[in-house]
Amino acid sequence: MSFSGSPRLIKGGIVLLDPNSGAMLRVIALQYNPDSITRTLQAQSVASDGHNRSEPLRLKGPPVETFKLDAELDATDQLEFPEQNRGAVKAGLLSQLALLETIIYPSSQTILANHSLAQQGTLEIVPMEAALTLFVWNSSRIVPVRLTDFSVTEEAFDPSLHPIRAKVSLGMRVLSVDDFPFDHRGTGLYLVYQQQKENLARSGPAATLSALGLRGLS
């Protein structure tokens, strides 16, 4: 057995779970890991509006956290071996794009079922529930999210006008304990994510006041 000496490349991606049973519905691995990810955290402070000066240090809940990334897709290498990649030959990147796009679609079966209920005179139809979406970026970042922004730039096409190179821009908002009932599966997944952050913070290097040029605080 030969060893290349290169570490195994772990891919980022998205996992879809059944929100009730927790059964895994689909795993979507990014073809290429993005070069960068932008994260923002907006604190939920009680006094964030500036009117509650008696509670300046209290927090209403976890911060609102968002992720933004650009994922690149390219079928060029697959098209060099058409016998092994008939799907890419037939439709280019359409199947890979559809995997991502349908995350934010209610299923056509649910749409038809709801229409049937409406035709039967059902007064209240429960809004359609999507799969529980997890963004996975290494073992310390497995977090429930909602896709908030989705845009696709198709950059090259085959002779049948199927896209063969594309860039997908994804915006995701982390779903926290403020978004789920406390006994929901998503709450447990979020708490594990936050606890991992807390463990990492405790294991980080600790500075001293002298590093800031101070002897003490009074």
VENHUJO-V974818 format. One record per residue. N is the residue number from 1. RES is the residue in three letters. PHI is phi in radians with two decimals (* if undefined). PSI is psi as a letter, one per 40 degrees, with the letter a starting at -180 (999 if undefined). OMEGA is omega as a letter, one per 30 degrees, with the letter a starting at -180 (none if undefined). Layout:
n/res/phi/psi/omega
N/RES/PHI/PSI/OMEGA
N/RES/PHI/PSI/OMEGA
This chain:
n/res/phi/psi/omega
1/MET/*/h/l
2/SER/-1.66/i/l
3/PHE/-2.20/h/a
4/SER/-1.29/d/a
5/GLY/1.49/e/l
6/SER/-1.66/h/l
7/PRO/-1.19/i/l
8/ARG/-1.17/h/a
9/LEU/-1.43/h/l
10/ILE/-1.58/h/a
11/LYS/-1.65/i/l
12/GLY/-1.47/i/l
13/GLY/3.10/a/a
14/ILE/-2.28/h/l
15/VAL/-2.08/h/l
16/LEU/-1.89/h/a
17/LEU/-2.05/i/l
18/ASP/-1.19/h/a
19/PRO/-1.16/e/a
20/ASN/-1.64/d/a
21/SER/-1.58/d/a
22/GLY/1.40/e/a
23/ALA/-1.13/i/a
24/MET/-1.35/h/a
25/LEU/-1.63/d/a
26/ARG/-2.88/i/l
27/VAL/-2.07/h/l
28/ILE/-2.07/h/l
29/ALA/-1.62/h/l
30/LEU/-1.16/h/a
31/GLN/-1.07/d/l
32/TYR/-2.25/h/l
33/ASN/-1.17/h/l
34/PRO/-1.12/i/l
35/ASP/-1.24/d/a
36/SER/-2.61/i/l
37/ILE/-2.29/h/l
38/THR/-1.75/h/l
39/ARG/-2.06/i/l
40/THR/-2.26/i/l
41/LEU/-2.23/h/l
42/GLN/-1.97/h/a
43/ALA/-1.13/i/l
44/GLN/-1.76/g/a
45/SER/-1.55/i/l
46/VAL/-1.06/d/a
47/ALA/-1.69/f/a
48/SER/-1.14/d/l
49/ASP/-1.50/e/l
50/GLY/1.42/e/a
51/HIS/-1.77/e/a
52/ASN/-1.87/g/a
53/ARG/-1.34/e/a
54/SER/-1.38/e/a
55/GLU/-2.26/f/a
56/PRO/-1.24/e/a
57/LEU/-1.87/e/a
58/ARG/-1.48/i/l
59/LEU/-2.00/h/l
60/LYS/-1.39/d/a
61/GLY/3.00/a/l
62/PRO/-1.08/i/l
63/PRO/-1.15/i/l
64/VAL/-1.39/h/a
65/GLU/-1.95/h/l
66/THR/-2.27/i/l
67/PHE/-2.11/i/l
68/LYS/-2.37/h/a
69/LEU/-2.66/i/l
70/ASP/-2.00/h/l
71/ALA/-1.88/h/a
72/GLU/-1.73/h/l
73/LEU/-2.16/h/a
74/ASP/-2.61/h/a
75/ALA/-1.74/e/a
76/THR/-1.03/d/a
77/ASP/-1.09/d/a
78/GLN/-1.16/d/a
79/LEU/-1.21/e/l
80/GLU/-1.24/e/l
81/PHE/-2.23/g/a
82/PRO/-1.08/d/a
83/GLU/-1.15/d/a
84/GLN/-1.56/e/a
85/ASN/-2.35/g/a
86/ARG/-1.13/d/l
87/GLY/-1.11/d/l
88/ALA/-1.18/d/l
89/VAL/-1.13/d/a
90/LYS/-1.33/d/a
91/ALA/-2.40/e/l
92/GLY/1.07/b/a
93/LEU/-1.67/e/a
94/LEU/-1.03/d/a
95/SER/-1.20/d/l
96/GLN/-1.16/d/l
97/LEU/-1.17/d/a
98/ALA/-1.12/d/l
99/LEU/-0.99/d/a
100/LEU/-1.33/d/a
101/GLU/-1.14/d/a
102/THR/-1.23/e/l
103/ILE/-1.02/d/a
104/ILE/-1.78/e/l
105/TYR/-1.81/h/l
106/PRO/-1.21/i/a
107/SER/-1.17/i/l
108/SER/-1.09/d/l
109/GLN/-1.09/d/l
110/THR/-1.17/d/l
111/ILE/-1.06/d/a
112/LEU/-1.17/d/l
113/ALA/-1.14/d/l
114/ASN/-1.15/d/l
115/HIS/-1.12/d/l
116/SER/-1.08/d/l
117/LEU/-1.11/d/l
118/ALA/-1.12/d/l
119/GLN/-1.15/d/l
120/GLN/-1.46/e/l
121/GLY/1.60/e/l
122/THR/-1.06/h/a
123/LEU/-1.34/d/a
124/GLU/-2.29/h/l
125/ILE/-1.97/h/a
126/VAL/-1.15/h/l
127/PRO/-0.95/i/a
128/MET/-1.22/h/a
129/GLU/-1.69/h/l
130/ALA/-1.51/i/l
131/ALA/-1.19/i/l
132/LEU/-1.32/h/a
133/THR/-1.74/h/l
134/LEU/-1.98/h/l
135/PHE/-1.63/h/a
136/VAL/-2.03/h/l
137/TRP/-2.40/g/a
138/ASN/1.31/i/a
139/SER/-1.23/e/l
140/SER/-1.63/e/l
141/ARG/-2.23/g/l
142/ILE/-2.18/h/a
143/VAL/-2.41/h/l
144/PRO/-1.23/h/a
145/VAL/-2.44/i/l
146/ARG/-2.07/h/l
147/LEU/-1.24/h/a
148/THR/-1.90/d/l
149/ASP/-2.36/h/a
150/PHE/-2.60/h/l
151/SER/-2.40/i/a
152/VAL/-2.19/h/l
153/THR/-1.98/h/l
154/GLU/-1.56/h/a
155/GLU/-1.92/e/l
156/ALA/-2.71/i/a
157/PHE/-2.41/i/l
158/ASP/-1.47/i/a
159/PRO/-1.03/d/l
160/SER/-1.63/e/l
161/LEU/1.18/f/l
162/HIS/-1.45/h/a
163/PRO/-1.16/h/l
164/ILE/-2.09/e/l
165/ARG/-2.56/h/a
166/ALA/-2.68/i/l
167/LYS/-2.19/h/a
168/VAL/-1.92/h/l
169/SER/-1.74/h/a
170/LEU/-2.03/h/l
171/GLY/-2.04/h/a
172/MET/-2.33/h/l
173/ARG/-1.87/h/l
174/VAL/-1.18/h/l
175/LEU/-1.63/h/a
176/SER/-1.90/a/l
177/VAL/-1.12/e/l
178/ASP/-1.34/e/a
179/ASP/-1.79/e/a
180/PHE/-2.03/i/l
181/PRO/-1.04/i/a
182/PHE/-1.13/d/a
183/ASP/-1.60/e/l
184/HIS/-1.34/i/l
185/ARG/-1.02/d/a
186/GLY/-1.12/d/l
187/THR/-1.10/d/l
188/GLY/-1.08/d/l
189/LEU/-1.14/d/l
190/TYR/-1.15/d/a
191/LEU/-1.09/d/l
192/VAL/-1.07/d/l
193/TYR/-1.05/d/a
194/GLN/-1.20/d/l
195/GLN/-1.12/d/l
196/GLN/-1.14/d/l
197/LYS/-1.08/d/a
198/GLU/-1.12/d/l
199/ASN/-1.13/d/l
200/LEU/-1.12/d/a
201/ALA/-1.12/d/l
202/ARG/-1.20/d/a
203/SER/-1.54/e/a
204/GLY/-1.33/i/a
205/PRO/-1.17/h/l
206/ALA/-1.78/h/l
207/ALA/-1.59/i/l
208/THR/-2.07/i/l
209/LEU/-1.08/d/a
210/SER/-1.12/d/l
211/ALA/-1.16/d/l
212/LEU/-1.72/e/a
213/GLY/1.35/f/a
214/LEU/-2.09/i/l
215/ARG/-1.73/d/a
216/GLY/-3.12/i/l
217/LEU/-2.09/h/l
218/SER/-2.50/999/none
